[in-house]
Amino acid sequence: MSAPLTKLLGQTAMYGLPSIVGRLLNYLLVPLYTAIFANPADYGVLSDLYAYVAFLIVLLPLGMETAYFRFIQQHEDPDRVFNSSFIPVVFVNAAFFLILYTTNPWIAKWMLYREHTEYIILIGSIVCIDAIASLPLAKLRAENRAKRFVIIQTSSILLNILLNLIFLLAYFNPSRPEEGILFILIANLLASGLKLVLVYDIISRVKLMLDWVLIKQMLLYSWPLVIAGFAGIINETLDRVLLKQILYNPDIPNSLEQATAQVGIYSACYKLAMLVTIFLQAYRYAAEPFFFAQLKNQDRNVVFVRTMNVFIALVCLAFLFVSINLGVFKFFIRKEAYYVGLSVVPILLLANVCLGIYYNQSVWYKLSNQTKFGAYIALIGAGITILVNVLFIPMYGYMASAWATLLAYMAQMIISFYLGKKYYPIPYDVRKFYVYIGGAIGIYCLFSLLRMWMNVPLKGFNGLLLLLGNLMILGFIYMVYRNERALFRVKKP
C-alpha cells in the first residue's frame, strides 16, 4: 500500500481511537438508557437536549481548529498562530455563557423546558468547556502528539461512561426520570472538565499578545467553515428539534409527551446507524491535517483518488453490515416500544454513506482556500432538510426526517463533486463509485426481497436469513479486494 495512504489509515486509527472507543461505549449505553427510560418520551428529552449541544459545539469553536491547521502550514511562528486561534474562542465562550446564564428562563421556556432551567445551564457549561478544550487538542494533533491526545480523550470518555453507570445504576429512581437526565448531563460536564484540566499546561503558556491581522485572516478563513458546520448540524440533528416543535400542539392533552416520544423512538433507532458515523468521526480527526500535509506532494491527486476509492468501499461495507444484521443490532434497544422506528435505519445508513463521500470531497475547497463553497453547499443541504421536515413531518413523522437526511446529504455530495471538477479537479475513478455504491444498494435490495419472501419482519430474527445476508457481504468484500488488490501488494526491494 502506498506510504501516504498507509499513513492516513494509521492516523485514522490513532486519532480516531478515542472517538471509536467513546462512541462504541456510548453505543453500549443505549441498552441502559432505553431500559431505564421505559417511556420513549423520557429518552426523547435527552436526545432533544443533545441536539442543541451539537449546534453549539459547532458554533462556539469558531472554526478555529481547521484555521489553525491551515495557517501553521504557512506561518513561521506556530505559537503565534495558536494564540491567535485560542484567545478569540475563550472570549466568545465567556460572553456566550454570561448571556446564557442571565437569559436561561426565557430560553428554557422556548425549548419547552419551563420547569427545568437547570438543563440549559448544564448544556451551556458542557459546550463552552468543550469548545475551549478543542484548540489545545488540535495543537496536539498538529504536533503529532498522538499518545497524549489519545490519553486525554480516552480518559474523558471513560470518566463519562463510569459516572453514567454509577449514577444510573446506583442512584437513579425510575419514578423520577428527570433525575436520570440530570445525572447524564452532570456526568458529561465532569468528563468535559477533565479534558480542560489535562490540557491546562498548554493553556497556561498562552500569551495575551493579540496579532489582530492574523486573527482577522484566520476568522475570514474559518467563518465559512462555521456556517458550513452549522448547516451540517442542521442536517444531522435539527430533525429531532423539529419533530418535537412541529408535532407538539398545546391544545391537545399529552401532545408534548407524544411528540417527545417520537423524538425518543427516532433517536434510539438513529443510534443503530452510528457505526458509519463512528468511522466518519475517526476519519475526520486524521483527514484534515493529512490532506493539508499533501499540499507539497506532487502525487497528491493520486493519493486523493486512492483514498476515496478505499473510503467509499469501507462506508458501503458498514452500510451493508448494519442493515443486513439489523435483526441482531436491534437487541441493543431494550424496550420493544422503540422497535417501531427500525425502518429508518437503512435510510440513515445510506445517508451517512453520502455524507462520508462529501467529507472526503471537501478537500478541494479547503486546499484551494475557497471555503465559501463549503458554506454554500451546506446551506443548500440545510435548506433541503428544513423544507422536507417542515412539509412532511405532520404527515409522516420521523420517516420524513430520515428521508430528509438522505436527500440533503445526497445533494451535498453531488453538488460538491461537480464544483470540485470545476475549481480543483481531482481525477476520481467515478466507475468505482458506481460499482461500490450500486453494488451495496443492490445487495441490500436483494436481501430485502429475500426477507419478504421468507416472511421475516424487519424487527424479526432469522438465522438462515442472516447467514445468507452475511454471505452476500463476503461477496462484496471480495469484489472490493479484486478492484483494490494493487494497494495490498508488497513491493519487492
C-alpha positions in Angstrom: 0.0 0.0 0.0 1.3 3.5 -0.8 3.0 5.3 2.1 0.7 8.3 2.3 -2.5 6.2 2.3 -0.9 3.9 4.9 -0.1 7.0 7.0 -3.7 8.2 6.7 -5.1 4.8 7.8 -2.7 4.8 10.7 -3.6 8.3 11.8 -7.3 7.5 11.4 -6.8 4.5 13.7 -4.7 6.5 16.2 -6.5 9.8 16.4 -9.9 8.2 15.9 -9.3 5.6 18.6 -10.8 7.7 21.4 -13.7 8.6 19.2 -14.2 5.0 18.2 -13.9 3.7 21.8 -16.2 6.5 23.1 -18.9 6.0 20.5 -18.8 2.3 21.0 -19.1 2.7 24.7 -21.9 5.2 24.3 -23.4 2.7 21.9 -23.3 0.2 24.7 -25.1 2.8 26.9 -28.1 2.6 24.6 -29.4 -0.6 26.2 -29.0 1.2 29.6 -30.8 4.4 28.5 -33.6 2.5 26.7 -34.0 0.2 29.8 -34.2 3.0 32.4 -36.3 5.2 30.2 -39.1 2.8 29.5 -41.1 5.7 28.1 -39.6 6.8 24.8 -40.6 10.4 25.8 -38.0 10.5 28.6 -35.3 9.3 26.2 -36.6 11.9 23.8 -35.9 14.7 26.2 -32.2 13.7 26.4 -32.0 13.4 22.6 -33.6 16.8 22.2 -31.1 18.5 24.6 -28.1 16.9 22.9 -29.4 18.2 19.6 -28.9 21.7 20.9 -25.5 20.7 22.2 -24.5 19.6 18.7 -25.4 23.0 17.3 -23.4 24.9 19.9 -20.3 22.8 19.7 -20.0 23.7 16.0 -20.6 27.4 16.5 -18.5 28.1 19.7 -15.0 26.9 18.5 -15.4 29.4 15.6 -13.9 27.0 13.1 -10.5 27.8 14.5 -9.4 24.2 14.6 -9.3 24.0 10.8 -7.9 27.5 10.5 -5.1 26.6 12.9 -4.2 23.5 10.8 -4.2 25.7 7.7 -2.2 28.6 8.9 0.6 26.7 10.7 1.5 25.4 7.2 2.3 28.9 6.0 3.3 30.8 9.2 6.8 30.8 10.7 5.6 31.1 14.3 3.2 28.2 15.2 2.8 29.6 18.8 1.5 32.9 17.4 -1.0 31.0 15.2 -2.2 29.0 18.2 -2.6 32.1 20.4 -4.5 33.9 17.6 -6.9 31.0 17.3 -7.3 30.2 21.1 -7.9 33.6 22.6 -10.9 34.6 20.4 -12.5 31.3 21.3 -12.1 31.9 25.0 -13.6 35.4 24.8 -16.6 34.3 22.7 -17.4 31.4 25.0 -17.1 33.5 28.1 -19.5 36.0 26.6 -21.9 33.3 25.5 -22.1 31.7 28.9 -22.7 35.0 30.6 -25.6 35.7 28.2 -26.9 32.1 28.7 -26.8 32.4 32.5 -28.8 35.6 32.5 -31.4 34.6 30.0 -31.9 30.9 30.7 -35.5 31.2 32.0 -36.6 32.6 28.6 -34.5 30.0 26.7 -36.0 27.2 28.8 -39.5 28.4 28.0 -38.8 28.5 24.3 -37.3 25.0 24.4 -40.4 23.7 26.2 -38.4 23.1 29.5 -40.1 25.8 31.6 -39.7 23.7 34.7 -36.1 22.6 34.1 -33.9 25.7 33.6 -31.0 23.7 35.1 -30.9 21.7 31.8 -30.0 24.9 30.0 -27.1 25.8 32.3 -25.7 22.3 32.2 -25.7 22.0 28.4 -24.2 25.5 28.1 -21.4 24.7 30.5 -20.6 21.5 28.6 -20.4 23.2 25.2 -18.3 26.1 26.4 -15.7 23.8 28.1 -15.6 21.5 25.1 -15.1 24.5 22.7 -12.2 25.9 24.8 -10.5 22.5 25.1 -10.8 21.8 21.3 -7.9 24.1 20.4 -5.3 22.6 22.8 -6.4 19.2 21.5 -6.0 20.4 17.9 -2.4 21.6 18.8 -1.6 18.0 20.0 -2.9 16.6 16.7 -0.9 19.2 14.6 2.3 18.3 16.5 1.6 14.5 16.1 1.5 14.0 19.8 -0.9 11.2 19.3 -0.3 9.4 22.5 -1.2 12.3 24.7 -4.2 13.1 22.6 -5.5 9.6 22.9 -4.9 9.5 26.7 -6.8 12.8 27.2 -9.8 11.9 25.0 -10.0 8.3 26.3 -9.8 9.5 30.0 -12.7 11.9 29.4 -14.7 9.2 27.7 -14.1 6.6 30.3 -15.0 9.0 33.1 -18.2 9.9 31.4 -19.1 6.2 31.0 -18.1 5.4 34.6 -20.2 8.2 36.0 -23.2 7.2 33.9 -23.0 3.7 35.3 -22.6 4.8 38.9 -25.3 7.5 38.8 -27.9 5.5 36.8 -27.4 2.0 38.4 -26.8 3.1 42.0 -28.8 6.3 42.5 -31.4 6.6 39.8 -35.1 6.4 40.8 -37.2 5.1 37.8 -40.2 7.0 39.1 -38.3 10.3 38.6 -36.9 10.2 35.0 -35.9 13.8 35.2 -33.2 12.8 37.7 -31.8 10.4 35.1 -31.4 13.2 32.6 -29.6 15.4 35.2 -27.3 12.5 36.1 -26.3 12.1 32.5 -25.7 15.8 31.9 -23.6 16.1 35.1 -21.5 13.1 34.1 -20.9 14.8 30.7 -20.0 18.1 32.4 -17.4 16.4 34.7 -15.9 14.5 31.8 -15.6 17.6 29.7 -14.0 19.4 32.7 -11.4 16.7 32.9 -10.2 17.4 29.3 -9.7 21.0 30.3 -7.7 20.1 33.3 -5.5 17.7 31.3 -4.6 20.4 28.7 -4.1 23.1 31.3 -0.3 23.2 30.7 -0.9 24.1 27.1 -3.4 26.8 28.1 -1.1 28.2 30.7 1.5 29.0 28.1 -0.8 31.2 26.0 0.4 34.8 25.8 -2.1 37.6 25.7 -0.4 39.2 22.7 -3.0 39.6 20.0 -2.0 39.6 16.4 -5.1 41.3 15.0 -4.0 40.9 11.4 -3.5 37.2 11.8 -6.8 36.8 13.8 -8.7 38.6 11.1 -7.1 36.4 8.4 -8.0 33.3 10.4 -11.6 34.4 11.0 -12.0 35.2 7.3 -10.9 31.7 6.5 -12.9 30.0 9.2 -16.3 31.8 9.1 -17.5 29.9 6.0 -16.5 26.7 7.8 -18.6 27.7 10.8 -21.6 28.3 8.5 -20.9 25.0 6.8 -20.6 23.2 10.1 -23.8 24.8 11.4 -25.7 23.9 8.3 -24.2 20.4 8.6 -25.6 20.1 12.1 -29.0 21.2 10.8 -28.9 18.2 8.6 -27.7 15.9 11.4 -29.8 17.0 14.4 -32.4 19.6 13.5 -34.9 16.8 12.8 -35.1 16.0 16.5 -35.8 19.6 17.4 -38.4 20.0 14.6 -40.1 16.7 15.4 -40.9 17.9 18.9 -41.7 21.5 17.9 -43.9 20.6 14.9 -45.8 17.6 16.5 -46.5 19.4 19.7 -49.9 21.0 19.9 -50.7 22.8 23.2 -54.4 22.3 22.6 -54.2 18.5 22.7 -53.7 16.7 26.0 -50.4 14.8 26.3 -49.3 16.2 23.0 -45.9 17.2 24.3 -45.2 13.7 25.7 -46.3 12.1 22.4 -44.2 14.5 20.4 -41.1 13.8 22.6 -41.8 10.1 22.4 -41.4 10.3 18.6 -38.1 12.0 19.2 -37.1 9.2 21.5 -38.0 6.4 19.1 -36.3 8.1 16.2 -33.1 8.9 18.2 -32.8 5.3 19.6 -33.1 3.8 16.1 -30.7 6.5 14.8 -28.1 5.1 17.2 -28.2 1.9 15.2 -26.8 3.8 12.2 -23.9 5.1 14.2 -21.3 2.5 13.1 -20.9 4.5 9.9 -20.7 7.8 11.8 -18.1 6.2 14.2 -15.8 5.6 11.2 -16.5 9.1 9.8 -15.6 10.8 13.1 -12.4 8.9 13.4 -11.6 9.6 9.7 -12.2 13.3 10.1 -9.8 13.7 13.0 -7.0 12.3 10.8 -8.1 13.6 7.4 -7.7 17.4 7.9 -4.1 17.5 8.9 -3.3 14.7 6.5 -4.8 16.4 3.5 -3.1 19.8 4.3 0.2 17.9 4.6 -0.2 16.7 1.0 -0.1 20.3 -0.4 3.6 19.9 -1.2 3.2 16.3 -2.6 3.4 16.2 -6.3 1.4 13.0 -6.4 -1.3 14.3 -4.1 -4.1 13.7 -6.7 -3.1 10.0 -6.8 -3.3 9.9 -3.0 -6.7 11.6 -3.0 -8.1 9.2 -5.6 -6.9 6.1 -3.8 -8.2 7.4 -0.5 -11.6 8.0 -2.0 -11.8 4.5 -3.5 -11.0 2.8 -0.2 -13.1 5.1 1.8 -16.3 4.5 -0.3 -15.7 0.8 -0.1 -15.5 0.9 3.7 -18.5 3.0 4.3 -20.6 0.9 1.9 -19.4 -2.2 3.8 -20.5 -0.6 7.1 -23.9 0.2 5.5 -24.4 -3.5 4.5 -23.1 -4.9 7.8 -25.6 -3.0 9.9 -28.6 -3.0 7.6 -28.3 -6.7 6.9 -27.7 -7.6 10.6 -30.4 -5.3 11.9 -32.2 -8.3 13.5 -29.2 -8.6 15.8 -28.4 -4.9 16.4 -32.0 -4.2 17.5 -31.3 -6.0 20.7 -29.2 -3.1 21.9 -32.6 -1.3 22.3 -34.1 -3.0 25.3 -37.7 -2.0 25.0 -39.9 -3.0 22.2 -41.7 0.3 22.3 -38.7 1.7 20.3 -38.7 -1.1 17.6 -41.4 0.6 15.6 -38.8 3.0 14.3 -36.3 0.5 12.9 -37.3 1.2 9.3 -35.4 4.5 9.4 -32.0 2.7 10.0 -31.2 1.7 6.4 -32.2 5.1 5.1 -29.9 6.8 7.7 -27.1 4.5 6.9 -27.2 5.3 3.2 -27.4 9.0 4.1 -24.2 8.7 6.1 -22.5 7.0 3.1 -23.3 10.1 1.1 -22.1 12.3 3.9 -18.8 10.5 4.1 -18.2 10.9 0.4 -18.9 14.6 0.8 -16.4 14.9 3.7 -13.8 13.3 1.5 -14.6 15.6 -1.4 -14.4 18.7 0.7 -10.6 18.6 0.4 -10.9 20.6 -2.8 -12.4 23.8 -1.3 -10.2 23.6 1.9 -6.9 23.2 0.0 -7.8 25.9 -2.6 -8.8 28.4 0.2 -12.4 28.6 -1.2 -14.1 27.6 2.0 -17.1 29.8 1.0 -18.2 26.9 -1.3 -18.4 24.7 1.8 -20.8 27.1 3.3 -22.9 27.4 0.1 -23.1 23.6 -0.2 -24.0 23.1 3.4 -26.7 25.8 3.3 -28.3 24.0 0.3 -28.3 20.8 2.3 -29.8 22.6 5.3 -32.5 24.2 3.2 -33.5 20.7 1.9 -33.5 19.4 5.5 -35.7 22.2 6.8 -38.1 22.1 3.8 -38.7 18.4 3.8 -39.1 18.2 7.6 -41.5 21.1 7.8 -43.6 19.9 4.9 -43.8 16.2 5.7 -43.3 15.7 9.5 -47.0 16.5 10.1 -47.9 13.6 7.8 -45.1 11.1 8.1 -43.4 11.9 11.4 -39.8 10.7 11.8 -39.9 8.8 8.5 -39.9 12.3 6.9 -36.8 13.2 8.9 -34.9 10.1 7.8 -35.6 10.8 4.1 -34.8 14.5 4.5 -31.4 13.5 5.9 -30.7 11.2 2.9 -31.8 13.8 0.3 -29.8 16.6 1.9 -26.6 14.6 2.1 -27.0 13.2 -1.4 -27.5 16.7 -2.8 -24.4 17.9 -1.0 -22.3 15.0 -2.4 -23.4 15.7 -6.0 -23.0 19.5 -5.8 -19.6 19.2 -4.3 -18.5 16.7 -6.9 -19.3 19.0 -9.8 -18.0 22.2 -8.2 -14.8 20.3 -7.4 -14.4 19.3 -11.0 -14.5 23.0 -12.0 -12.4 24.7 -9.3 -10.0 22.0 -8.1 -10.1 19.0 -10.4 -9.2 15.6 -8.9 -9.4 12.7 -11.4 -11.6 10.4 -9.2 -12.4 7.0 -10.5 -16.1 7.5 -10.9 -16.6 4.0 -12.3 -15.7 2.6 -8.9 -18.1 5.0 -7.2 -21.0 3.4 -9.2 -19.6 -0.1 -8.6 -19.3 0.1 -4.9 -22.4 2.2 -4.1 -24.5 0.4 -6.7 -23.3 -2.9 -5.5 -24.1 -2.2 -1.9 -27.6 -0.9 -2.7 -28.2 -3.9 -5.0 -27.2 -6.4 -2.3 -29.4 -4.7 0.3 -32.4 -4.7 -2.2 -31.8 -8.4 -2.9 -31.6 -9.1 0.8 -34.8 -7.2 1.4 -36.6 -9.2 -1.3 -35.3 -12.4 0.3 -36.5 -11.2 3.7 -40.0 -10.6 2.4 -40.1 -13.9 0.6 -39.2 -15.7 3.8 -41.8 -13.6 5.6 -39.4 -12.2 8.2 -40.4 -8.8 9.6 -37.8 -6.0 9.8 -37.6 -6.4 13.6 -37.6 -10.2 13.3 -34.6 -12.6 13.8 -34.0 -15.5 11.4 -30.7 -17.4 11.4 -30.8 -18.6 7.9 -31.6 -15.2 6.5 -28.7 -13.6 8.4 -26.4 -16.3 7.1 -27.4 -15.7 3.5 -27.1 -11.9 4.1 -23.6 -12.1 5.5 -22.5 -14.4 2.6 -23.6 -11.5 0.4 -21.4 -9.2 2.4 -18.4 -11.5 1.9 -19.1 -11.3 -1.8 -19.0 -7.5 -1.6 -15.7 -7.7 0.2 -14.2 -10.0 -2.4 -15.4 -7.6 -5.1 -13.6 -4.7 -3.4 -10.5 -6.8 -3.0 -10.4 -7.6 -6.6 -10.7 -3.9 -7.5 -8.2 -2.6 -5.0 -5.7 -5.5 -4.7 -2.9 -3.5 -6.1 -2.8 -1.4 -2.9 -2.1 -4.5 -0.9 0.8 -5.8 -2.9 4.1 -5.6 -1.1 6.8 -4.1 -3.4 10.0 -6.1 -3.6 13.1 -4.2 -2.7 
